[in-house]
Amino acid sequence: MKDEFTEYLRGRKMGEDEVKAAVEYVKEFERHLKKPYEEAEVEDVKDYVSRLISMGENSEARLLALARYSQYADMRDVWIYWAAVLGGRTIFPSIRERLQALAGERALDRVFGGLDTPPLGSPPEEYPEATAELMRRLEAELSPEMYRRVLAGNHHRVPVERFLENRGRYVEAESTEAYLKEDHDRAVAELEEYAGSGRVWYEQVITREVVEFVRGNQEMLSAVLRGGKLYITKIPYAPREYLAEEDPTMRRFYMCHCPLARSAILAGGPEIPLDWCYCSAGFEKLPYDVLLGEELEVEVLESAIGGSDRCRFAVTVPAGKLK
C-alpha cells in the first residue's frame, strides 16, 4: 500500500522530498510497532507519539504524515484520534498573530509571555489548563470586545479558496434565503453519500439518523436568516454518540468540537468561559466573511463549554449585503 500512498501524496501536490520523508515516517512507525501500520490501534499511536515527544522528534511533518496514512488507509478510530490531536495545532500560534495585529506588541507580550503550552502531539486532555490560562490573560489585558475579536479569526487557517465558488452561487440565487436553503440541501446530500459509503466525514461518523438530524435543522451546515442575522448551529463533534446519549454532561462532551477545551467538560475543570467559543464562532462565520467580502460581527449564543448541549451563533450581515 506504500506505493499507492506515495501517489496519494503526490496527488496532494507535495514535493518529492516531502513525499519520501512522509513514507519513511510511516515505515519508521511500522518498525517500532513490528507490524503493519494498518494493524495499529489508538493506544499504539498514543505510546509512539509520547516517545517522539520525549525524544524531541514530534515534528509537524512527521505527525501529519502518520495522520494522513491513517486517513488514506481508512483506519477510522486512529484517524479520528489523529484529528483530535492535530486539529488544534494552529490555534495558539494564530491567536498570537491576530493579537499582535489587533492589539500590538505590548499586549502580545503580556498575554503570551511565559504561557506554557503542551508540545505538539499531546493528547487533548493536556490542553485545557493552557486554554483557561490564556483566557484569564486575555480578559485581564483586553476589553471583551477586543478579545472576542481576537478570538473570532480563522485560527484553523482554513484556505479561503475553499469558499470562493460560493460567491457565484450567491450572485445567481434569487435571495439570501434561497441561497442558504440550497447550501443546506447540498450539505445534506453530501452527508447522505458518507452515510451510504461508511467513510468518515472530517472526524464524524455519519449515520442515517445523523443525516435526518441535520436535514431537520437548516442552521446546521448552513444558516437561517432572521432580522439581518445568520443563525448557525454546529453539528455535534460526535453526532452519532450525541443522538444516542441521554446524560447531559456526555451530550455536552459529544457536542464540543474544541480540541483545546472539550476534555474539561468530562474532567469538571478547569473552568473555561463561554467567550473562548468566539474561536469556534470565527470558524463558523468564515464562509460568510468570504462570501460577502468582509469580516462580519458574530455573537456566541450558546456553547457546550458554557453549559448548553448545543453550540449556536449569530452573525450580523450588513443590510447592503442581503439579497
N, C-alpha and C positions, 0 to 999 in steps of 0.2 A: 504493500500500500504506500510505501515511501515514495515510489516513483510518481504515483498519482497525486500525492501530497505536494511534491515538487511542482507539478504542473498547476495544481490549485493555487499555490503561492505565486507562481509566475502570472497566473490569471488575475491576481490582485495587484499586478504591476509592481511587484517587488523586484529589486535588483538582484543579480545573480549571487553576489556576495551575501546579501541578506537571506536569500533562499537557502544557500548552502549552510549558513550558520544555523538557520531555523531547523533544518533537517538534522543537523548534528546535535542540536539541543535535545531533540526527540530521542535520538539514538543514545545519548548520554543518560537520559532518564531510564530508558529500557535497560541499559547496562546496570544501573543502580537497582532497578526492580528485579532483574534477572527473569524477565518475562516481557511479552509484547505490551506496548502501551495500551492496546485495546482491552487488555485484561486488568488494567489498573482500576482501583476504586478510590473514592474520595479520600479515605484515610491515607492511602499511598501518596496522594498529591500533597496533603497536609504535611506529612512527615518529610517529604522531599523538599518542599518549599521552606520548611523550618530549617532544614540542613543548609539550603542555599543561603538563607539569611545569616546563619551563624558563620558562614564562610565568606560572606560579602559578595556572593555570586548571584544575587537576586536581581539581575538587570531586567529592565523592562523588555528588552528584545528577547531574552530567554523565556521569561514568563509568558509573553504574548505568543511565542512560538508553540509552547506547550498547550496553551489555551486554544489556539487555532487548530491544532491537531485534534484535540478532543471534540471540537465542533465539527471538523471535517469528517471525523470517524463516527459521528452521530452517537457520542457517548453522553447520553442525556444528563445523568446525575453529575458526572465530572465536569461537563461544560457549564452547568448551572452553578456549580461551586466556583469555577474559574471566573465566571461573570460576576459573582458576588465579591470575589477577592479583588478583581481588577477594575470593576465598574466605577469605582470612586477614585481611581488613581490621579485623575486630572483636577479634582475638585479643589483641594487646598492650594495647589500652585495657581490655578486660575483665579481663585478668590484673591490671592496675593496680588496678582497683576491688576485686577479690576479695582481693588482697594487703593493701590498706588495711583492708578489713573484718575480715580474719582476723588480721593481724599488726600493724596500726597504722601511724601516720603516719611514725614513725622508720624502720621497715623499708621503707616505700614510698620514702622519700627516698633511702635507701642503695642500693636496688635499681634504681630508675628514674631517679635524678638523673643528668642528663648522658648517658643512654643514647641513642645515635644510631640512629635507625630510618629506613629508606628512606621516601621520600614515597609517598603513595597513588598506585597505578598502576604502581609499579616492577615490573619483571619478577621472577619468583620467585628467580632466581639471585642477586639482591641482598640477600636476607634472611638467609641462614644465619649470616653474621658477627654480626648483631644478636641472632639467636636463641642462638648459642653464648655471647655475652657476657651475655645475660640469665640463662642457666643458671649461668654462673660466679658471678654476683652472688647468685642465689637460694641456691646451695649454700654460699656464704660467709656469708650472713646468717641463714639459717634451718636448722632441723633437716630431715632428709629427710622425716620425717612431715609437717611443716608445709608445705614447699614442694610436696610431692606433692599435698597437699590443696588448696593454692592453684591448682595447675595443673589439677586434676581438676574444673573447673567447666564451666558451659555457656558457653564462650568464643566459640562461633559464634553465640551469642544466638538459638538456635532457639526459636521460640514454643512454650511448654509446652502450649498448647492443642491442638497437633498430636497429642498423645498421650493426651489426656483420655478419648477414646472407648474407649481400650483397657481402662479400668477396668471398664466394663460387660461386656466380653467376658471379662475375668479373673474377675469375680464369677460369670458363667454357666458358666465352664469346669469340668469335672469335677476337674481337678487342675492344678497349675502345669505339669507336663509336657505335659498335653493343650493348655493354652493356648499354650505355646511351639511345639508341633508345628503347631497351627492358624495361628499367626502366621507361621511359616516357609512353610507352604503358600500363604498369601496373598501373601507376598513373591515366591515363585517364579512364581505366576500373573501378578503384575504385570510381572515380567521377561519372561515369555513374550509379553505384549502389546507390550512395547517391542521385543523381538526381531522380532516379526511386522511392526511398523509401520516399523522403521528409525529411529525417533525416539531422541534422546539421553536417557538416564535420568540425571538430575542431570548429571554430567560424563562418564558412562560410555557407551561404545558397547556395546550388548548383542547378542550373537550366540547362536545355538542352543547353541554349546559353552559359553558363559558360563552360560546357563540350567542346563545339565546339571551344570556345576561347582558352582553354588550348591545345586542340588537335592540333590547328594550330600553336603552338609555342613550340617547344621541349625544349626551355630554361626554361619553366615553369614546376616545379615539376621534373625536370631533368636538363640537361645541354647540350650545344653544344660545341664540342672540335674544336678549331681553333688555329693554331700556338702555341701549347703547353699550351693553356689556356682553362679553362672551363668557358663558358659564361652562367650566370644564371640570369633569370628574375623572380622576385617574383610574384606569383598570388596575385591579389589585396586582401586587407583585407575584403572588402565587394564587391565581384566580380559582383554580380547581379546588385547592385546600380551603380557600376563603369561603367558597359557596357551601362547602360541607361542614364548616366549623360553627359551633354554637357558643363556645367560650369567648367572652368579649375581648380578653387580652390576646388570645390567639388570633382572633379576627383582625385586630389592630396590627399584629405582627405580620400576618399574611397580606395585609393591605399595603404596608410600608415598603417603598422601593429603596430608601436611602441606605447604602452600604455602610455609611459612616455613623448611623444613628439607630437603625432598626433593632439591633440586638439589645438596646437599652430598654425596649418595651418588655422583653421577657425577663431581663435581669432586674427590673424595677428601679433602674437608675443607671448612670447619673441622670438628673433631670435636664432635659434639653427643651428649650422653649419652642413654642409653635413657630416663632419667627424664623427659626432655622429652615423651615419649609419654604421660605422665599427662594431658596436654591432650587427646589423642585418646581416652584412657580415659574422661575425663569426658563426651565426646560420645557414646561407646558406651553408657554406663550411664544417660544422661539419660532414655530412655524408661522405664526400670525405677525410677528415682527418682520419676517422675511416677506410674507405675502403682502403686507401693507407698506413696507419700505421705511419703517421707523420703529424705534424701541418703545413699546407700549407699557402703560402702567398696569400693574397686577396686584391683586389682593388675595391673601390666603384666607379662605373662609373656614375651612375645617382641615384637620390632618390627623393621621394616626398618632404622630408624635404628640399632638395636642390633646389627645384623648378620644377622638372620634374613630369610628370604624370605616371612615371614608376620607379621601383627600380631595378637596374641592377648591376651585379658584375662580376669580372673576377678573377678566381682562377688559380694560376700558378701551373702546375703539373711538377715535375722534370722529365726529359726525361727518366730516367730509370724506371719510374713507368707506362709509357704508354705501351699499347699493340698494 
